Amino acid sequence: MKDRTVGRPKSDNPRTERMHFRVTKDEKEAIQKLATEKGLTITELILKGIEKMK
């Protein structure tokens, strides 16, 4: 029998933590629009913003 791997490879640093925060409807729309324009997910957009602030 062949050893077959299915799915994504395991990450060395998996994202297991969650954060919840509130934004206004306008802020949510602006974040979603910017992420779409940049071709990023919201998570990717936020992480890039954090990197720029370092």
All heavy atoms as a GROMACS GRO file, in nm:
protein
  438
    1MET      N    1   0.083  -0.117   0.000
    1MET     CA    2   0.000   0.000   0.000
    1MET      C    3   0.088   0.125   0.000
    1MET      O    4   0.186   0.132   0.071
    1MET     CB    5  -0.087  -0.002   0.127
    1MET     CG    6  -0.200   0.096   0.121
    1MET     SD    7  -0.300   0.094   0.272
    1MET     CE    8  -0.418  -0.032   0.231
    2LYS      N    9   0.050   0.225  -0.082
    2LYS     CA   10   0.126   0.350  -0.091
    2LYS      C   11   0.096   0.440   0.027
    2LYS      O   12  -0.015   0.446   0.077
    2LYS     CB   13   0.087   0.425  -0.218
    2LYS     CG   14   0.172   0.396  -0.336
    2LYS     CD   15   0.132   0.491  -0.447
    2LYS     CE   16   0.233   0.487  -0.558
    2LYS     NZ   17   0.197   0.573  -0.667
    3ASP      N   18   0.199   0.511   0.070
    3ASP     CA   19   0.182   0.611   0.176
    3ASP      C   20   0.140   0.741   0.108
    3ASP      O   21   0.220   0.807   0.044
    3ASP     CB   22   0.314   0.630   0.253
    3ASP     CG   23   0.300   0.728   0.367
    3ASP    OD1   24   0.188   0.741   0.420
    3ASP    OD2   25   0.400   0.790   0.402
    4ARG      N   26   0.011   0.776   0.120
    4ARG     CA   27  -0.040   0.897   0.055
    4ARG      C   28  -0.074   1.001   0.160
    4ARG      O   29  -0.136   0.970   0.262
    4ARG     CB   30  -0.164   0.866  -0.028
    4ARG     CG   31  -0.132   0.774  -0.145
    4ARG     CD   32  -0.241   0.768  -0.244
    4ARG     NE   33  -0.368   0.728  -0.186
    4ARG     CZ   34  -0.484   0.736  -0.250
    4ARG    NH1   35  -0.489   0.779  -0.372
    4ARG    NH2   36  -0.595   0.700  -0.191
    5THR      N   37  -0.032   1.123   0.133
    5THR     CA   38  -0.062   1.234   0.221
    5THR      C   39  -0.174   1.316   0.158
    5THR      O   40  -0.167   1.350   0.041
    5THR     CB   41   0.062   1.323   0.243
    5THR    OG1   42   0.168   1.241   0.288
    5THR    CG2   43   0.036   1.431   0.344
    6VAL      N   44  -0.273   1.348   0.237
    6VAL     CA   45  -0.386   1.425   0.188
    6VAL      C   46  -0.396   1.554   0.267
    6VAL      O   47  -0.379   1.554   0.389
    6VAL     CB   48  -0.517   1.344   0.203
    6VAL    CG1   49  -0.635   1.425   0.155
    6VAL    CG2   50  -0.508   1.213   0.127
    7GLY      N   51  -0.421   1.663   0.198
    7GLY     CA   52  -0.439   1.791   0.265
    7GLY      C   53  -0.312   1.873   0.272
    7GLY      O   54  -0.211   1.840   0.211
    8ARG      N   55  -0.320   1.979   0.347
    8ARG     CA   56  -0.207   2.071   0.360
    8ARG      C   57  -0.100   2.013   0.453
    8ARG      O   58  -0.132   1.942   0.547
    8ARG     CB   59  -0.253   2.203   0.419
    8ARG     CG   60  -0.339   2.283   0.326
    8ARG     CD   61  -0.372   2.414   0.391
    8ARG     NE   62  -0.449   2.496   0.299
    8ARG     CZ   63  -0.475   2.622   0.318
    8ARG    NH1   64  -0.435   2.682   0.428
    8ARG    NH2   65  -0.545   2.690   0.231
    9PRO      N   66   0.024   2.051   0.428
    9PRO     CA   67   0.129   2.009   0.522
    9PRO      C   68   0.112   2.080   0.656
    9PRO      O   69   0.060   2.191   0.663
    9PRO     CB   70   0.259   2.052   0.453
    9PRO     CG   71   0.219   2.151   0.352
    9PRO     CD   72   0.076   2.127   0.316
   10LYS      N   73   0.158   2.017   0.761
   10LYS     CA   74   0.150   2.076   0.894
   10LYS      C   75   0.243   2.197   0.903
   10LYS      O   76   0.354   2.195   0.852
   10LYS     CB   77   0.190   1.975   1.002
   10LYS     CG   78   0.102   1.853   1.007
   10LYS     CD   79  -0.034   1.887   1.061
   10LYS     CE   80  -0.118   1.760   1.070
   10LYS     NZ   81  -0.255   1.786   1.101
   11SER      N   82   0.197   2.302   0.969
   11SER     CA   83   0.275   2.423   0.986
   11SER      C   84   0.364   2.411   1.109
   11SER      O   85   0.328   2.348   1.208
   11SER     CB   86   0.182   2.543   1.004
   11SER     OG   87   0.254   2.658   1.038
   12ASP      N   88   0.483   2.474   1.102
   12ASP     CA   89   0.571   2.479   1.218
   12ASP      C   90   0.516   2.572   1.326
   12ASP      O   91   0.546   2.556   1.444
   12ASP     CB   92   0.710   2.527   1.178
   12ASP     CG   93   0.784   2.426   1.091
   12ASP    OD1   94   0.752   2.306   1.098
   12ASP    OD2   95   0.874   2.469   1.016
   13ASN      N   96   0.437   2.670   1.286
   13ASN     CA   97   0.380   2.767   1.378
   13ASN      C   98   0.232   2.789   1.341
   13ASN      O   99   0.197   2.892   1.284
   13ASN     CB  100   0.459   2.898   1.371
   13ASN     CG  101   0.422   2.994   1.482
   13ASN    OD1  102   0.358   2.956   1.578
   13ASN    ND2  103   0.461   3.119   1.465
   14PRO      N  104   0.146   2.693   1.374
   14PRO     CA  105   0.006   2.703   1.332
   14PRO      C  106  -0.066   2.818   1.400
   14PRO      O  107  -0.035   2.856   1.513
   14PRO     CB  108  -0.054   2.569   1.375
   14PRO     CG  109   0.033   2.521   1.485
   14PRO     CD  110   0.171   2.575   1.455
   15ARG      N  111  -0.162   2.874   1.328
   15ARG     CA  112  -0.243   2.983   1.383
   15ARG      C  113  -0.360   2.922   1.459
   15ARG      O  114  -0.462   2.886   1.401
   15ARG     CB  115  -0.294   3.072   1.270
   15ARG     CG  116  -0.183   3.154   1.209
   15ARG     CD  117  -0.239   3.263   1.121
   15ARG     NE  118  -0.136   3.357   1.087
   15ARG     CZ  119  -0.081   3.368   0.968
   15ARG    NH1  120  -0.122   3.292   0.870
   15ARG    NH2  121   0.013   3.456   0.947
   16THR      N  122  -0.343   2.912   1.589
   16THR     CA  123  -0.445   2.850   1.673
   16THR      C  124  -0.519   2.950   1.760
   16THR      O  125  -0.620   2.917   1.820
   16THR     CB  126  -0.382   2.743   1.766
   16THR    OG1  127  -0.282   2.806   1.845
   16THR    CG2  128  -0.319   2.631   1.685
   17GLU      N  129  -0.468   3.072   1.768
   17GLU     CA  130  -0.528   3.175   1.853
   17GLU      C  131  -0.626   3.260   1.773
   17GLU      O  132  -0.605   3.284   1.654
   17GLU     CB  133  -0.420   3.264   1.913
   17GLU     CG  134  -0.317   3.190   1.994
   17GLU     CD  135  -0.376   3.118   2.113
   17GLU    OE1  136  -0.460   3.179   2.184
   17GLU    OE2  137  -0.342   3.000   2.135
   18ARG      N  138  -0.731   3.306   1.839
   18ARG     CA  139  -0.830   3.391   1.775
   18ARG      C  140  -0.837   3.525   1.846
   18ARG      O  141  -0.815   3.532   1.966
   18ARG     CB  142  -0.969   3.327   1.779
   18ARG     CG  143  -0.981   3.206   1.691
   18ARG     CD  144  -1.124   3.154   1.698
   18ARG     NE  145  -1.142   3.047   1.604
   18ARG     CZ  146  -1.201   3.060   1.486
   18ARG    NH1  147  -1.249   3.177   1.449
   18ARG    NH2  148  -1.214   2.958   1.404
   19MET      N  149  -0.869   3.628   1.770
   19MET     CA  150  -0.891   3.760   1.827
   19MET      C  151  -1.025   3.809   1.775
   19MET      O  152  -1.058   3.790   1.658
   19MET     CB  153  -0.781   3.858   1.785
   19MET     CG  154  -0.646   3.823   1.842
   19MET     SD  155  -0.523   3.947   1.802
   19MET     CE  156  -0.576   4.081   1.906
   20HIS      N  157  -1.100   3.874   1.861
   20HIS     CA  158  -1.229   3.929   1.823
   20HIS      C  159  -1.229   4.076   1.862
   20HIS      O  160  -1.193   4.111   1.975
   20HIS     CB  161  -1.342   3.856   1.895
   20HIS     CG  162  -1.344   3.709   1.867
   20HIS    ND1  163  -1.407   3.656   1.758
   20HIS    CD2  164  -1.287   3.605   1.931
   20HIS    CE1  165  -1.390   3.526   1.758
   20HIS    NE2  166  -1.317   3.492   1.862
   21PHE      N  167  -1.268   4.160   1.769
   21PHE     CA  168  -1.278   4.302   1.800
   21PHE      C  169  -1.390   4.362   1.718
   21PHE      O  170  -1.429   4.308   1.614
   21PHE     CB  171  -1.145   4.376   1.778
   21PHE     CG  172  -1.088   4.359   1.640
   21PHE    CD1  173  -1.114   4.453   1.542
   21PHE    CD2  174  -1.009   4.250   1.608
   21PHE    CE1  175  -1.061   4.440   1.414
   21PHE    CE2  176  -0.955   4.236   1.482
   21PHE     CZ  177  -0.982   4.331   1.384
   22ARG      N  178  -1.441   4.471   1.765
   22ARG     CA  179  -1.553   4.537   1.698
   22ARG      C  180  -1.506   4.653   1.613
   22ARG      O  181  -1.414   4.725   1.650
   22ARG     CB  182  -1.653   4.587   1.802
   22ARG     CG  183  -1.720   4.475   1.877
   22ARG     CD  184  -1.821   4.534   1.976
   22ARG     NE  185  -1.884   4.430   2.052
   22ARG     CZ  186  -1.996   4.366   2.014
   22ARG    NH1  187  -2.054   4.399   1.901
   22ARG    NH2  188  -2.048   4.273   2.089
   23VAL      N  189  -1.571   4.669   1.499
   23VAL     CA  190  -1.547   4.783   1.410
   23VAL      C  191  -1.683   4.835   1.365
   23VAL      O  192  -1.784   4.765   1.376
   23VAL     CB  193  -1.462   4.743   1.286
   23VAL    CG1  194  -1.322   4.703   1.326
   23VAL    CG2  195  -1.528   4.632   1.208
   24THR      N  196  -1.684   4.957   1.315
   24THR     CA  197  -1.809   5.010   1.260
   24THR      C  198  -1.833   4.946   1.124
   24THR      O  199  -1.743   4.886   1.064
   24THR     CB  200  -1.801   5.163   1.242
   24THR    OG1  201  -1.704   5.192   1.141
   24THR    CG2  202  -1.768   5.234   1.372
   25LYS      N  203  -1.953   4.961   1.075
   25LYS     CA  204  -1.987   4.908   0.943
   25LYS      C  205  -1.897   4.971   0.836
   25LYS      O  206  -1.847   4.902   0.748
   25LYS     CB  207  -2.134   4.937   0.911
   25LYS     CG  208  -2.181   4.878   0.781
   25LYS     CD  209  -2.329   4.902   0.759
   25LYS     CE  210  -2.372   4.841   0.627
   25LYS     NZ  211  -2.514   4.860   0.601
   26ASP      N  212  -1.873   5.102   0.848
   26ASP     CA  213  -1.787   5.171   0.751
   26ASP      C  214  -1.643   5.120   0.758
   26ASP      O  215  -1.579   5.102   0.654
   26ASP     CB  216  -1.789   5.322   0.776
   26ASP     CG  217  -1.922   5.386   0.740
   26ASP    OD1  218  -2.000   5.324   0.663
   26ASP    OD2  219  -1.949   5.497   0.787
   27GLU      N  220  -1.592   5.098   0.879
   27GLU     CA  221  -1.456   5.045   0.894
   27GLU      C  222  -1.446   4.905   0.834
   27GLU      O  223  -1.348   4.874   0.764
   27GLU     CB  224  -1.417   5.040   1.042
   27GLU     CG  225  -1.398   5.177   1.103
   27GLU     CD  226  -1.390   5.176   1.254
   27GLU    OE1  227  -1.440   5.081   1.319
   27GLU    OE2  228  -1.334   5.272   1.309
   28LYS      N  229  -1.545   4.822   0.857
   28LYS     CA  230  -1.546   4.686   0.801
   28LYS      C  231  -1.544   4.690   0.649
   28LYS      O  232  -1.467   4.618   0.585
   28LYS     CB  233  -1.668   4.610   0.851
   28LYS     CG  234  -1.676   4.468   0.799
   28LYS     CD  235  -1.801   4.396   0.851
   28LYS     CE  236  -1.811   4.258   0.789
   28LYS     NZ  237  -1.936   4.192   0.829
   29GLU      N  238  -1.628   4.776   0.593
   29GLU     CA  239  -1.634   4.787   0.446
   29GLU      C  240  -1.501   4.837   0.390
   29GLU      O  241  -1.455   4.789   0.287
   29GLU     CB  242  -1.748   4.880   0.405
   29GLU     CG  243  -1.884   4.818   0.427
   29GLU     CD  244  -2.000   4.916   0.406
   29GLU    OE1  245  -1.975   5.035   0.376
   29GLU    OE2  246  -2.115   4.873   0.422
   30ALA      N  247  -1.437   4.933   0.458
   30ALA     CA  248  -1.309   4.987   0.413
   30ALA      C  249  -1.200   4.879   0.417
   30ALA      O  250  -1.120   4.867   0.324
   30ALA     CB  251  -1.268   5.107   0.497
   31ILE      N  252  -1.199   4.799   0.524
   31ILE     CA  253  -1.100   4.692   0.537
   31ILE      C  254  -1.121   4.588   0.428
   31ILE      O  255  -1.026   4.544   0.362
   31ILE     CB  256  -1.107   4.628   0.678
   31ILE    CG1  257  -1.059   4.728   0.783
   31ILE    CG2  258  -1.027   4.498   0.684
   31ILE    CD1  259  -1.092   4.690   0.926
   32GLN      N  260  -1.246   4.547   0.407
   32GLN     CA  261  -1.276   4.447   0.305
   32GLN      C  262  -1.240   4.498   0.165
   32GLN      O  263  -1.183   4.424   0.084
   32GLN     CB  264  -1.424   4.409   0.310
   32GLN     CG  265  -1.459   4.326   0.432
   32GLN     CD  266  -1.608   4.302   0.445
   32GLN    OE1  267  -1.690   4.388   0.413
   32GLN    NE2  268  -1.642   4.184   0.494
   33LYS      N  269  -1.272   4.624   0.138
   33LYS     CA  270  -1.243   4.683   0.007
   33LYS      C  271  -1.093   4.688  -0.018
   33LYS      O  272  -1.045   4.650  -0.125
   33LYS     CB  273  -1.303   4.824  -0.001
   33LYS     CG  274  -1.281   4.890  -0.135
   33LYS     CD  275  -1.342   5.029  -0.141
   33LYS     CE  276  -1.317   5.089  -0.277
   33LYS     NZ  277  -1.323   5.233  -0.277
   34LEU      N  278  -1.016   4.734   0.081
   34LEU     CA  279  -0.872   4.744   0.066
   34LEU      C  280  -0.809   4.606   0.046
   34LEU      O  281  -0.722   4.589  -0.039
   34LEU     CB  282  -0.811   4.814   0.188
   34LEU     CG  283  -0.662   4.842   0.181
   34LEU    CD1  284  -0.627   4.928   0.060
   34LEU    CD2  285  -0.616   4.910   0.309
   35ALA      N  286  -0.854   4.507   0.123
   35ALA     CA  287  -0.802   4.372   0.109
   35ALA      C  288  -0.828   4.319  -0.032
   35ALA      O  289  -0.739   4.262  -0.095
   35ALA     CB  290  -0.864   4.279   0.213
   36THR      N  291  -0.948   4.342  -0.083
   36THR     CA  292  -0.982   4.297  -0.218
   36THR      C  293  -0.897   4.367  -0.322
   36THR      O  294  -0.844   4.304  -0.414
   36THR     CB  295  -1.132   4.324  -0.246
   36THR    OG1  296  -1.210   4.251  -0.151
   36THR    CG2  297  -1.169   4.280  -0.386
   37GLU      N  298  -0.882   4.499  -0.309
   37GLU     CA  299  -0.801   4.576  -0.403
   37GLU      C  300  -0.656   4.530  -0.405
   37GLU      O  301  -0.592   4.528  -0.510
   37GLU     CB  302  -0.805   4.725  -0.368
   37GLU     CG  303  -0.937   4.791  -0.398
   37GLU     CD  304  -0.944   4.934  -0.346
   37GLU    OE1  305  -0.847   4.982  -0.283
   37GLU    OE2  306  -1.048   4.999  -0.368
   38LYS      N  307  -0.604   4.493  -0.290
   38LYS     CA  308  -0.464   4.450  -0.279
   38LYS      C  309  -0.447   4.301  -0.308
   38LYS      O  310  -0.335   4.251  -0.312
   38LYS     CB  311  -0.409   4.480  -0.139
   38LYS     CG  312  -0.409   4.626  -0.102
   38LYS     CD  313  -0.309   4.703  -0.184
   38LYS     CE  314  -0.304   4.849  -0.143
   38LYS     NZ  315  -0.208   4.925  -0.220
   39GLY      N  316  -0.558   4.228  -0.324
   39GLY     CA  317  -0.550   4.084  -0.350
   39GLY      C  318  -0.506   4.005  -0.228
   39GLY      O  319  -0.437   3.904  -0.242
   40LEU      N  320  -0.546   4.052  -0.110
   40LEU     CA  321  -0.508   3.988   0.015
   40LEU      C  322  -0.631   3.945   0.093
   40LEU      O  323  -0.740   3.997   0.071
   40LEU     CB  324  -0.429   4.087   0.103
   40LEU     CG  325  -0.302   4.147   0.046
   40LEU    CD1  326  -0.254   4.260   0.134
   40LEU    CD2  327  -0.196   4.040   0.031
   41THR      N  328  -0.610   3.852   0.186
   41THR     CA  329  -0.716   3.823   0.282
   41THR      C  330  -0.710   3.933   0.388
   41THR      O  331  -0.611   4.007   0.397
   41THR     CB  332  -0.695   3.687   0.350
   41THR    OG1  333  -0.576   3.691   0.428
   41THR    CG2  334  -0.686   3.574   0.248
   42ILE      N  335  -0.814   3.942   0.468
   42ILE     CA  336  -0.814   4.041   0.575
   42ILE      C  337  -0.700   4.013   0.672
   42ILE      O  338  -0.632   4.105   0.717
   42ILE     CB  339  -0.951   4.045   0.646
   42ILE    CG1  340  -1.055   4.102   0.548
   42ILE    CG2  341  -0.946   4.127   0.774
   42ILE    CD1  342  -1.198   4.096   0.597
   43THR      N  343  -0.676   3.887   0.703
   43THR     CA  344  -0.566   3.851   0.792
   43THR      C  345  -0.433   3.897   0.734
   43THR      O  346  -0.350   3.957   0.804
   43THR     CB  347  -0.563   3.699   0.818
   43THR    OG1  348  -0.686   3.660   0.878
   43THR    CG2  349  -0.446   3.659   0.906
   44GLU      N  350  -0.410   3.870   0.606
   44GLU     CA  351  -0.285   3.912   0.542
   44GLU      C  352  -0.270   4.064   0.545
   44GLU      O  353  -0.161   4.115   0.572
   44GLU     CB  354  -0.280   3.863   0.397
   44GLU     CG  355  -0.266   3.713   0.384
   44GLU     CD  356  -0.290   3.664   0.241
   44GLU    OE1  357  -0.362   3.730   0.164
   44GLU    OE2  358  -0.236   3.557   0.209
   45LEU      N  359  -0.378   4.135   0.521
   45LEU     CA  360  -0.376   4.281   0.523
   45LEU      C  361  -0.337   4.333   0.661
   45LEU      O  362  -0.250   4.420   0.675
   45LEU     CB  363  -0.513   4.337   0.483
   45LEU     CG  364  -0.526   4.488   0.480
   45LEU    CD1  365  -0.451   4.546   0.360
   45LEU    CD2  366  -0.671   4.530   0.478
   46ILE      N  367  -0.398   4.277   0.764
   46ILE     CA  368  -0.368   4.320   0.901
   46ILE      C  369  -0.223   4.288   0.937
   46ILE      O  370  -0.152   4.372   0.995
   46ILE     CB  371  -0.467   4.256   1.000
   46ILE    CG1  372  -0.607   4.316   0.978
   46ILE    CG2  373  -0.420   4.274   1.144
   46ILE    CD1  374  -0.717   4.245   1.051
   47LEU      N  375  -0.175   4.170   0.902
   47LEU     CA  376  -0.038   4.132   0.933
   47LEU      C  377   0.063   4.222   0.861
   47LEU      O  378   0.166   4.260   0.919
   47LEU     CB  379  -0.012   3.985   0.901
   47LEU     CG  380  -0.088   3.885   0.989
   47LEU    CD1  381  -0.069   3.744   0.938
   47LEU    CD2  382  -0.047   3.898   1.134
   48LYS      N  383   0.035   4.259   0.736
   48LYS     CA  384   0.123   4.351   0.664
   48LYS      C  385   0.124   4.488   0.732
   48LYS      O  386   0.229   4.552   0.742
   48LYS     CB  387   0.082   4.363   0.517
   48LYS     CG  388   0.122   4.242   0.434
   48LYS     CD  389   0.090   4.267   0.288
   48LYS     CE  390   0.132   4.148   0.205
   48LYS     NZ  391   0.274   4.143   0.181
   49GLY      N  392   0.008   4.534   0.779
   49GLY     CA  393   0.001   4.660   0.851
   49GLY      C  394   0.082   4.657   0.980
   49GLY      O  395   0.151   4.753   1.013
   50ILE      N  396   0.076   4.546   1.050
   50ILE     CA  397   0.155   4.531   1.173
   50ILE      C  398   0.304   4.537   1.141
   50ILE      O  399   0.380   4.604   1.212
   50ILE     CB  400   0.118   4.399   1.244
   50ILE    CG1  401  -0.024   4.406   1.299
   50ILE    CG2  402   0.219   4.367   1.355
   50ILE    CD1  403  -0.080   4.274   1.345
   51GLU      N  404   0.347   4.469   1.036
   51GLU     CA  405   0.489   4.471   0.997
   51GLU      C  406   0.536   4.612   0.966
   51GLU      O  407   0.646   4.651   1.001
   51GLU     CB  408   0.514   4.379   0.878
   51GLU     CG  409   0.516   4.233   0.913
   51GLU     CD  410   0.622   4.197   1.015
   51GLU    OE1  411   0.739   4.241   0.999
   51GLU    OE2  412   0.589   4.128   1.112
   52LYS      N  413   0.451   4.692   0.900
   52LYS     CA  414   0.489   4.828   0.866
   52LYS      C  415   0.502   4.917   0.990
   52LYS      O  416   0.572   5.017   0.988
   52LYS     CB  417   0.388   4.890   0.769
   52LYS     CG  418   0.402   4.835   0.628
   52LYS     CD  419   0.315   4.911   0.531
   52LYS     CE  420   0.343   4.859   0.391
   52LYS     NZ  421   0.279   4.945   0.290
   53MET      N  422   0.433   4.881   1.097
   53MET     CA  423   0.436   4.961   1.219
   53MET      C  424   0.556   4.928   1.308
   53MET      O  425   0.585   5.002   1.401
   53MET     CB  426   0.308   4.941   1.300
   53MET     CG  427   0.183   4.994   1.232
   53MET     SD  428   0.188   5.172   1.203
   53MET     CE  429   0.185   5.233   1.370
   54LYS      N  430   0.627   4.821   1.279
   54LYS     CA  431   0.743   4.781   1.361
   54LYS      C  432   0.860   4.874   1.337
   54LYS      O  433   0.883   4.928   1.238
   54LYS     CB  434   0.785   4.637   1.330
   54LYS     CG  435   0.688   4.536   1.387
   54LYS     CD  436   0.740   4.398   1.363
   54LYS     CE  437   0.653   4.294   1.429
   54LYS     NZ  438   0.703   4.159   1.409
   0.00000   0.00000   0.00000
